[in-house]
């Protein structure tokens, strides 16, 4: 069961990456919407990772 769940996550992430590339080349409106959601999710993950790093004692300049 966990394997199917992880496979589903991989498929969603890969689909988001495909939409980002397609949108950069001028894809349809729904592709640009999926691309925007994918990029926003990536920014949220990046921000959360930096925040957790600071809580763990890393200095702000460590990237």
ZAFI-664565 format. One line per 10 residues: number of its first residue (from 0); for each residue x, y, z of C-alpha. Coordinates in nm, 4 decimals, m for minus. Example, Ala and Ser with C-alpha at 12.3 -4.5 7.8 and 13.67 -1.06 7.14 Angstrom:
2
0> 1.2300:m0.4500:0.7800  1.3670:m0.1060:0.7140
This chain:
63
0> 0.0000:0.0000:0.0000  0.2786:0.2436:0.0871  0.4435:0.1643:m0.2454  0.1328:0.2737:m0.4354  0.1140:0.5920:m0.2313  0.4791:0.6758:m0.3012  0.4359:0.5921:m0.6689  0.1409:0.8313:m0.6822  0.3518:1.1087:m0.5282  0.6275:1.0484:m0.7849
10> 0.3767:1.0625:m1.0708  0.2287:1.3906:m0.9434  0.5737:1.5473:m0.9015  0.6873:1.4327:m1.2464  0.3670:1.5665:m1.3992  0.4240:1.9011:m1.2312  0.7769:1.9180:m1.3681  0.6514:1.8397:m1.7184  0.3942:2.1182:m1.6865  0.6614:2.3682:m1.5788
20> 0.8677:2.2910:m1.8892  0.5626:2.2922:m2.1149  0.4404:2.6245:m1.9719  0.7826:2.7786:m2.0321  0.7348:2.6918:m2.3989  0.3869:2.8515:m2.4073  0.1477:2.5702:m2.3250  m0.2279:2.6008:m2.2755  m0.3846:2.7844:m1.9819  m0.4365:2.4735:m1.7652
30> m0.0667:2.3852:m1.8032  0.0325:2.7327:m1.6881  m0.1990:2.6945:m1.3867  m0.0485:2.3581:m1.2900  0.2967:2.5054:m1.3420  0.2196:2.7956:m1.1087  0.0955:2.5566:m0.8396  0.4058:2.3387:m0.8806  0.6421:2.6354:m0.8527  0.4542:2.7710:m0.5501
40> 0.4755:2.4320:m0.3780  0.8487:2.4246:m0.4464  0.8900:2.7694:m0.2917  0.6955:2.6597:0.0162  0.9165:2.3532:0.0577  1.2306:2.5636:0.0114  1.1128:2.8200:0.2674  1.0198:2.5479:0.5171  1.3580:2.3779:0.4727  1.5430:2.7034:0.5402
50> 1.3249:2.7717:0.8452  1.3892:2.4267:0.9877  1.7613:2.4689:0.9293  1.7670:2.7909:1.1285  1.5780:2.6217:1.4112  1.8378:2.3446:1.4140  2.1147:2.5974:1.4803  2.2554:2.6667:1.1363  2.3666:3.0195:1.0666  2.1531:3.2171:0.8151
60> 2.4364:3.2169:0.5580  2.4488:2.8361:0.5318  2.2709:2.7403:0.2078
